Amino acid sequence: MNSYAEVFEAVKEHCRVAVVDASFKLFIEPLELKCIEENTAIIYANNEWAKNVVEERFSGAIKKGFEKILGFTIIPRFEVKKEDS
């Protein structure tokens, strides 16, 4: 994989099998990777509600996806995407 964007797409595909299709489309698919800093992935959600749901219900699957794809632990940190980001 050549970029963090490709890594994150693979992580999302890993999550696809762990959640029902409607949840994937509503919560996981719209997520955007802002950056990876040291061992933390900064991930944008579209709004506060989606951010909270992803943190509570899907952060474990996302973390496991990073571990599977990269071979080491990346901690997901979720933020709400600002209009100008």
Buried (B, 14 or more C-beta within 10 A) or exposed (E): EEEEEEBBBBBBEBBBEBBEEEBBEBBBEBBBBBEBEEEEBBBBBBEEEBBEBBBEEBBEBBBBBBBEBBEEEBEBEBBBBEEEE
